[in-house]
Amino acid sequence: MAAAIVVGMGASANAAIIKSYDFDNGLGDTLGNGNALTASGGTVAGGRYEFGLNQGLRLTDALPSTTDYAMEIKFQVNDSLGGYNKVIDFQDLSSDLGLYVLNGAVDFYTAGPAAGTVALDQDFTLGLARASGTISVYLNGTSLFSVADGGQAVSGGNILNFFEDDVATSQSEAFAGSVDFIRIHDDASTFGQAPPNVSVPLPGVLPQLAAGAGLLGVIGWRRRKAG
């Protein structure tokens, strides 16, 4: 990560960031509010978490609310964009449901349509917001789709897994890549609106700013298979 979190980028989020995993000093929350991520074999280097197949990240007590939330992830795929590649799992790796990269598009299986285009070996930011039973998915600040999810994006036990596939498909839908940041917002109320551009210094100042007034957000922002 760079030495600052840049806030604002077109149609970006401005709900307050309450947890920011920037990988500058390990797997902890830069803001000091959340549990540390647990890694499944990857490495932290150069302000990123680098991972091979199913060397994902697990976050407990992940969201302030499992039904009303927003998050964004900046990462890249380094091996292949073909087929299904799981990005976020909501059921502690027990279910095939979740957010995927599918053949270079963004897909929520099974609720949403595949949309957008991502490129191999290039960073992109995925955003996911949920409120009133509807998920909204973003790619690099642009809205891809909004759809009722039927509870599929409600995290069981408030546990999120990133970049690791579930046992329902024998963990076969995974990819190698690296992640620049994972950010959790307080809710989805204003996610997707554009705040002014702001540069927020890291890391020492952020906890005080967050405690005092909250932080404005950034951006970013994936559906799945037939049977």
VOBA-1610 file (N, C-alpha, C; in pm, whole numbers, padded with zeros to 5 digits, always signed):
BEGIN
Met+00085-00120+00000Met+00000+00000+00000Met+00087+00124+00000Ala+00033+00230-00054Ala+00101+00358-00046Ala+00089+00413+00094Ala+00152+00526+00116Ala+00153+00582+00251Ala+00026+00657+00286Ala-00073+00652+00202Ala-00199+00720+00233Ala-00314+00644+00172Ile-00430+00654+00237Ile-00555+00606+00180Ile-00615+00722+00104Val-00641+00705-00024Val-00701+00812-00104Val-00851+00791-00107Val-00924+00894-00068Val-01069+00886-00058Val-01132+00958-00176Gly-01218+00888-00247Gly-01286+00946-00360Gly-01228+00897-00491Met-01313+00872-00593Met-01274+00823-00723Met-01401+00804-00803Gly-01457+00908-00855Gly-01579+00890-00933Gly-01692+00845-00844Ala-01763+00738-00884Ala-01879+00691-00807Ala-01833+00606-00693Ser-01772+00664-00593Ser-01711+00589-00487Ser-01796+00587-00362Ala-01742+00515-00264Ala-01816+00501-00140Ala-01784+00614-00045Asn-01881+00657+00034Asn-01849+00754+00137Asn-01910+00717+00271Ala-01960+00595+00288Ala-01989+00546+00422Ala-01856+00532+00494Ala-01854+00550+00625Ala-01729+00552+00699Ala-01660+00416+00694Ile-01530+00418+00669Ile-01450+00297+00677Ile-01426+00268+00825Ile-01460+00150+00869Ile-01438+00114+01009Ile-01328+00010+01027Lys-01294-00061+00919Lys-01183-00156+00923Lys-01108-00146+00790Ser-00976-00139+00798Ser-00896-00128+00677Ser-00773-00218+00688Tyr-00770-00319+00604Tyr-00658-00414+00603Tyr-00570-00379+00484Asp-00456-00315+00515Asp-00371-00256+00413Asp-00241-00332+00391Phe-00209-00429+00476Phe-00094-00519+00460Phe+00040-00446+00461Asp+00044-00332+00528Asp+00171-00262+00546Asp+00253-00322+00660Asn+00183-00370+00761Asn+00251-00427+00878Asn+00180-00555+00921Gly+00167-00649+00831Gly+00104-00776+00865Gly-00043-00781+00826Leu-00120-00857+00905Leu-00259-00889+00872Leu-00360-00815+00959Gly-00314-00719+01037Gly-00402-00647+01127Gly-00480-00536+01059Asp-00582-00488+01131Asp-00663-00374+01087Asp-00586-00246+01114Thr-00557-00168+01011Thr-00484-00043+01026Thr-00552+00052+01123Leu-00685+00049+01127Leu-00761+00138+01215Leu-00772+00086+01357Gly-00735-00039+01379Gly-00736-00094+01514Gly-00873-00134+01565Asn-00972-00144+01478Asn-01108-00174+01523Asn-01145-00321+01513Gly-01081-00395+01424Gly-01125-00531+01395Gly-01023-00636+01431Asn-01069-00762+01427Asn-00978-00874+01444Asn-00879-00879+01329Ala-00763-00936+01355Ala-00667-00957+01247Ala-00717-01066+01153Leu-00681-01055+01028Leu-00709-01160+00932Leu-00625-01283+00965Thr-00676-01401+00932Thr-00601-01525+00945Thr-00568-01575+00805Ala-00441-01599+00779Ala-00397-01641+00646Ala-00386-01792+00636Ser-00409-01842+00514Ser-00399-01986+00488Ser-00278-02018+00401Gly-00166-01952+00428Gly-00043-01992+00362Gly+00022-01889+00273Gly-00043-01775+00248Gly+00017-01671+00166Gly+00120-01590+00244Thr+00173-01486+00180Thr+00275-01404+00243Thr+00242-01256+00228Val+00283-01177+00327Val+00271-01031+00320Val+00404-00976+00274Ala+00402-00900+00165Ala+00525-00843+00111Ala+00492-00717+00031Gly+00569-00612+00052Gly+00553-00490-00026Gly+00416-00427-00015Gly+00354-00435+00102Gly+00223-00375+00122Gly+00109-00452+00057Arg+00132-00580+00027Arg+00029-00664-00033Arg+00031-00801+00034Tyr-00081-00873+00021Tyr-00087-01014+00059Tyr-00087-01094-00070Glu+00016-01178-00088Glu+00031-01259-00209Glu-00011-01402-00178Phe-00093-01460-00264Phe-00149-01592-00233Phe-00151-01682-00355Gly-00133-01814-00328Gly-00153-01916-00430Gly-00293-01972-00418Leu-00318-02085-00483Leu-00450-02146-00481Leu-00494-02177-00339Asn-00609-02123-00300Asn-00670-02146-00169Asn-00582-02103-00051Gln-00491-02011-00075Gln-00414-01950+00034Gln-00483-01819+00072Gly-00608-01831+00113Gly-00691-01714+00134Gly-00679-01652+00271Leu-00776-01566+00302Leu-00781-01492+00428Leu-00917-01512+00492Arg-00918-01523+00625Arg-01042-01544+00700Arg-01056-01432+00802Leu-01177-01376+00811Leu-01203-01267+00905Leu-01323-01301+00990Thr-01304-01305+01121Thr-01413-01329+01214Thr-01467-01197+01267Asp-01593-01201+01314Asp-01660-01078+01359Asp-01640-00970+01254Ala-01669-01007+01130Ala-01626-00928+01015Ala-01703-00799+00994Leu-01836-00804+01009Leu-01921-00692+00969Leu-01995-00632+01087Pro-02020-00502+01085Pro-02100-00442+01193Pro-02243-00494+01193Ser-02293-00531+01075Ser-02423-00595+01058Ser-02411-00691+00941Thr-02459-00814+00957Thr-02449-00910+00848Thr-02551-00886+00738Thr-02647-00795+00762Thr-02751-00769+00662Thr-02741-00631+00599Asp-02665-00540+00658Asp-02651-00404+00606Asp-02504-00366+00618Tyr-02434-00368+00505Tyr-02289-00347+00510Tyr-02238-00304+00372Ala-02112-00266+00368Ala-02044-00241+00241Ala-01897-00274+00259Met-01836-00325+00155Met-01693-00356+00160Met-01633-00336+00021Glu-01502-00319+00018Glu-01431-00305-00109Glu-01297-00375-00099Ile-01254-00431-00211Ile-01130-00509-00216Ile-01055-00470-00343Lys-00930-00431-00328Lys-00845-00403-00443Lys-00746-00518-00457Phe-00749-00587-00571Phe-00664-00705-00588Phe-00641-00732-00736Gln-00563-00837-00765Gln-00544-00880-00902Gln-00536-01032-00909Val-00571-01085-01027Val-00562-01228-01056Val-00436-01250-01138Asn-00353-01349-01097Asn-00224-01368-01162Asn-00209-01497-01241Asp-00300-01593-01225Asp-00280-01718-01300Asp-00374-01731-01419Ser-00505-01730-01397Ser-00600-01747-01505Ser-00734-01686-01469Leu-00800-01627-01567Leu-00933-01571-01548Leu-01042-01669-01590Gly-01003-01787-01638Gly-01099-01884-01688Gly-01180-01951-01578Gly-01306-01979-01606Gly-01392-02049-01512Gly-01429-01963-01393Tyr-01469-02031-01284Tyr-01509-01964-01161Tyr-01391-01949-01068Asn-01377-01831-01010Asn-01269-01800-00918Asn-01328-01724-00799Lys-01331-01788-00683Lys-01403-01730-00570Lys-01326-01617-00505Val-01397-01508-00483Val-01340-01390-00417Val-01387-01379-00273Ile-01518-01385-00249Ile-01572-01376-00112Ile-01666-01492-00087Asp-01644-01561+00024Asp-01732-01669+00070Asp-01799-01624+00199Phe-01931-01646+00207Phe-02010-01597+00320Phe-02049-01707+00419Gln-02023-01833+00387Gln-02072-01943+00470Gln-01958-02030+00523Asp-01847-01968+00556Asp-01730-02036+00614Asp-01689-02158+00533Leu-01689-02142+00402Leu-01640-02241+00305Leu-01728-02365+00295Ser-01853-02355+00339Ser-01942-02471+00332Ser-02037-02466+00213Ser-02050-02351+00147Ser-02148-02334+00041Ser-02083-02277-00085Asp-02141-02310-00200Asp-02092-02263-00328Asp-02132-02119-00358Leu-02221-02062-00279Leu-02267-01925-00302Leu-02154-01825-00275Gly-02159-01712-00342Gly-02062-01608-00311Gly-02025-01524-00432Leu-01925-01439-00412Leu-01879-01347-00515Leu-01760-01408-00589Tyr-01766-01405-00722Tyr-01665-01470-00806Tyr-01617-01378-00917Val-01498-01410-00970Val-01459-01369-01104Val-01487-01488-01195Leu-01567-01466-01297Leu-01609-01573-01388Leu-01570-01536-01531Asn-01468-01607-01583Asn-01424-01583-01721Asn-01399-01435-01748Gly-01337-01369-01650Gly-01301-01229-01666Gly-01411-01130-01636Ala-01527-01179-01590Ala-01637-01091-01549Ala-01659-01105-01399Val-01745-01022-01344Val-01779-01026-01202Val-01914-01093-01187Asp-01925-01189-01091Asp-02045-01270-01082Asp-02077-01302-00936Phe-02203-01280-00898Phe-02247-01330-00767Phe-02333-01453-00792Tyr-02284-01568-00744Tyr-02356-01694-00763Tyr-02444-01720-00642Thr-02573-01734-00655Thr-02648-01745-00780Thr-02736-01623-00805Ala-02721-01520-00728Ala-02819-01411-00730Ala-02806-01316-00848Gly-02684-01287-00890Gly-02667-01176-00982Gly-02614-01216-01118Pro-02625-01130-01215Pro-02574-01157-01350Pro-02424-01132-01358Ala-02356-01205-01447Ala-02215-01176-01474Ala-02206-01043-01548Ala-02114-00957-01507Ala-02104-00824-01567Ala-01963-00771-01551Gly-01927-00673-01632Gly-01797-00609-01623Gly-01687-00694-01684Thr-01568-00635-01691Thr-01451-00703-01746Thr-01328-00667-01664Val-01251-00770-01624Val-01125-00747-01554Val-01013-00811-01635Ala-00891-00764-01613Ala-00776-00811-01689Ala-00678-00884-01598Leu-00606-00980-01653Leu-00506-01054-01580Leu-00389-00963-01543Asp-00336-00983-01422Asp-00217-00912-01374Asp-00236-00761-01360Gln-00360-00717-01348Gln-00388-00575-01327Gln-00480-00557-01207Asp-00446-00462-01121Asp-00531-00433-01005Asp-00668-00382-01048Phe-00770-00424-00976Phe-00904-00368-00991Phe-00970-00371-00854Thr-01070-00289-00836Thr-01137-00278-00707Thr-01282-00324-00720Leu-01318-00425-00642Leu-01455-00473-00636Leu-01521-00418-00512Gly-01642-00372-00526Gly-01720-00325-00413Gly-01849-00403-00403Leu-01891-00431-00281Leu-02017-00501-00256Leu-02088-00431-00141Ala-02210-00385-00166Ala-02292-00323-00063Ala-02423-00400-00052Arg-02474-00413+00071Arg-02600-00483+00092Arg-02689-00404+00187Ala-02816-00387+00149Ala-02915-00322+00233Ala-03053-00365+00186Ser-03144-00385+00282Ser-03283-00419+00252Ser-03295-00539+00159Gly-03207-00638+00178Gly-03214-00761+00102Gly-03160-00752-00040Thr-03099-00639-00075Thr-03047-00618-00210Thr-02897-00596-00205Ile-02824-00664-00295Ile-02681-00640-00308Ile-02655-00553-00430Ser-02557-00465-00417Ser-02511-00382-00527Ser-02363-00409-00545Val-02322-00438-00668Val-02184-00475-00697Val-02122-00369-00787Tyr-01998-00331-00755Tyr-01927-00225-00825Tyr-01792-00276-00874Leu-01746-00222-00986Leu-01613-00249-01038Leu-01546-00116-01068Asn-01436-00089-00997Asn-01362+00036-01015Asn-01453+00159-01010Gly-01546+00155-00915Gly-01632+00270-00893Gly-01756+00276-00980Thr-01770+00183-01073Thr-01885+00180-01162Thr-01983+00071-01118Ser-02110+00105-01108Ser-02210+00007-01068Ser-02229-00098-01178Leu-02221-00226-01140Leu-02243-00336-01234Leu-02387-00385-01230Phe-02438-00411-01110Phe-02576-00456-01097Phe-02620-00447-00952Ser-02752-00439-00934Ser-02816-00448-00803Ser-02927-00550-00815Val-02935-00642-00717Val-03031-00751-00727Val-03064-00802-00587Ala-03188-00847-00567Ala-03224-00913-00442Ala-03146-01043-00431Asp-03085-01068-00315Asp-02997-01184-00302Asp-03060-01304-00231Gly-03183-01291-00182Gly-03247-01403-00114Gly-03170-01452+00007Gly-03092-01363+00070Gly-03014-01399+00187Gly-02881-01463+00156Gln-02844-01475+00028Gln-02719-01541-00008Gln-02594-01464+00036Ala-02606-01333+00051Ala-02491-01252+00092Ala-02496-01216+00239Val-02571-01293+00317Val-02573-01277+00463Val-02473-01376+00521Ser-02375-01325+00591Ser-02266-01408+00641Ser-02309-01494+00759Gly-02294-01625+00746Gly-02320-01716+00857Gly-02213-01700+00964Gly-02254-01674+01087Gly-02159-01658+01196Gly-02073-01534+01186Asn-02109-01442+01094Asn-02032-01319+01071Asn-01885-01350+01041Ile-01864-01450+00956Ile-01731-01490+00911Ile-01723-01472+00761Leu-01618-01405+00715Leu-01592-01391+00573Leu-01461-01459+00537Asn-01461-01528+00424Asn-01338-01584+00369Asn-01313-01521+00233Phe-01189-01481+00209Phe-01150-01417+00085Phe-01048-01505+00011Phe-01066-01519-00120Phe-00969-01585-00207Phe-00948-01733-00173Glu-01051-01797-00119Glu-01043-01940-00089Glu-01177-02004-00125Asp-01171-02114-00200Asp-01295-02177-00245Asp-01351-02269-00138Asp-01480-02301-00155Asp-01553-02381-00057Asp-01534-02530-00082Val-01571-02610+00019Val-01559-02755+00008Val-01669-02814-00080Ala-01775-02737-00107Ala-01884-02787-00191Ala-01836-02820-00331Thr-01734-02751-00378Thr-01674-02780-00508Thr-01531-02830-00492Ser-01501-02890-00376Ser-01369-02947-00347Ser-01257-02845-00364Gln-01289-02719-00336Gln-01194-02608-00343Gln-01125-02599-00479Ser-01201-02629-00584Ser-01144-02630-00719Ser-01158-02497-00791Glu-01233-02402-00734Glu-01259-02275-00801Glu-01184-02162-00730Ala-01053-02169-00740Ala-00966-02073-00672Ala-00864-02019-00772Phe-00794-01915-00731Phe-00694-01855-00819Phe-00576-01803-00737Ala-00466-01778-00805Ala-00349-01714-00744Ala-00351-01566-00777Gly-00309-01484-00680Gly-00308-01341-00703Gly-00250-01267-00585Ser-00283-01140-00575Ser-00240-01059-00460Ser-00344-00952-00434Val-00349-00906-00308Val-00449-00808-00268Val-00380-00688-00206Asp-00425-00570-00243Asp-00370-00444-00193Asp-00441-00400-00066Phe-00574-00409-00063Phe-00646-00376+00060Phe-00782-00444+00063Ile-00835-00459+00184Ile-00972-00500+00210Ile-01028-00399+00309Arg-01142-00337+00277Arg-01199-00235+00366Arg-01345-00264+00394Ile-01382-00248+00519Ile-01519-00269+00564Ile-01578-00134+00603His-01697-00102+00552His-01765+00023+00583His-01872+00000+00689Asp-01915+00108+00754Asp-02008+00091+00865Asp-02145+00044+00821Asp-02189+00084+00701Asp-02315+00035+00646Asp-02320+00072+00499Ala-02432+00043+00434Ala-02445+00068+00291Ala-02521+00195+00260Ser-02547+00280+00360Ser-02641+00390+00343Ser-02600+00489+00236Thr-02472+00520+00226Thr-02428+00618+00127Thr-02325+00560+00033Phe-02310+00430+00034Phe-02209+00368-00051Phe-02247+00387-00198Gly-02147+00429-00279Gly-02173+00452-00420Gly-02187+00599-00456Gln-02190+00688-00354Gln-02191+00831-00381Gln-02049+00884-00380Ala-02025+00989-00452Ala-01889+01039-00469Ala-01857+01150-00370Pro-01765+01126-00274Pro-01718+01233-00187Pro-01604+01308-00254Pro-01561+01419-00199Pro-01444+01486-00254Pro-01319+01403-00233Asn-01217+01425-00319Asn-01091+01353-00303Asn-01019+01400-00178Val-00976+01305-00098Val-00905+01336+00025Val-00792+01238+00040Ser-00677+01283+00089Ser-00566+01193+00116Ser-00548+01183+00267Val-00555+01061+00319Val-00548+01039+00463Val-00418+00968+00495Pro-00328+01028+00577Pro-00199+00967+00606Pro-00213+00838+00685Leu-00119+00745+00660Leu-00112+00619+00732Leu+00021+00612+00806Pro+00036+00521+00904Pro-00074+00452+00968Pro-00111+00515+01101Gly-00018+00596+01157Gly-00038+00642+01293Gly-00155+00734+01313Val-00187+00815+01211Val-00293+00914+01226Val-00432+00853+01213Leu-00444+00744+01139Leu-00576+00690+01110Leu-00657+00651+01231Pro-00600+00580+01330Pro-00683+00544+01445Pro-00743+00664+01515Gln-00663+00773+01527Gln-00716+00891+01593Gln-00827+00956+01511Leu-00807+00963+01379Leu-00910+01021+01294Leu-01037+00939+01298Ala-01020+00808+01294Ala-01138+00720+01294Ala-01213+00733+01425Ala-01138+00742+01535Ala-01203+00753+01665Ala-01273+00887+01679Gly-01212+00991+01621Gly-01269+01123+01639Gly-01390+01151+01553Ala-01381+01120+01424Ala-01490+01162+01335Ala-01529+01060+01231Gly-01456+00950+01220Gly-01486+00851+01116Gly-01417+00892+00987Leu-01401+00796+00901Leu-01332+00820+00774Leu-01428+00806+00658Leu-01407+00888+00557Leu-01480+00868+00432Leu-01411+00758+00353Gly-01489+00696+00265Gly-01445+00576+00194Gly-01378+00595+00060Val-01348+00485-00003Val-01291+00478-00138Val-01386+00404-00228Ile-01337+00319-00320Ile-01425+00249-00414Ile-01378+00113-00450Gly-01449+00080-00538Gly-01416-00032-00617Gly-01538-00108-00653Trp-01517-00211-00716Trp-01619-00315-00709Trp-01636-00401-00832Arg-01877-00811-00854Arg-01863-00946-00922Arg-01982-01043-00932Arg-02117-01276-01019Arg-02226-01377-01027Arg-02184-01520-01055Arg-02223-01623-01134Arg-02169-01759-01129Arg-02231-01879-01201Lys-02245-02000-01169Lys-02252-02113-01258Lys-02384-02180-01278Ala-02391-02257-01379Ala-02519-02316-01420Ala-02539-02455-01367Gly-02484-02515-01288Gly-02529-02647-01251Gly-02430-02747-01218
//
